């Protein structure tokens, strides 16, 4: 399970999204805003982290793993769009932390994992085709 590179990509995605539970999204001189204080951010984080973690353990069902990785990438891009909305409608003097780009990094990692999973599935299908011809 952990021996495959796609598992490492999915694990990195889960770690990045898990770190958002403890990170600060933005701060001003008087206030600190965390991701868990904003309900849409909390929901996006929970859903994305659980999909990434679930797809790690579905390594025997590669087609489902591919679909979950694609779904997770789409959800993470929507999450990043939501954060961009917050960024462009922020009050003056608000500074966003570097963790605001974690969803897009996690989407890239999830998409890369999907590519490696698809490559493994193609290899297995090729081997099955060769076995059936004998």
Buried (B, 14 or more C-beta within 10 A) or exposed (E): EEEBEBBBBBBBBBBBBBBBEEBBBBBEEEEEBBBBEBEBBBEBBBBBBEBBBBBBEBBEEBEEBBBBBBBBBEBBBBBBEBBEEBBEEBEEEBEBBEBBEBBBBBBBBBBBBBEBBBEBBEEEEEEEEEEEEE
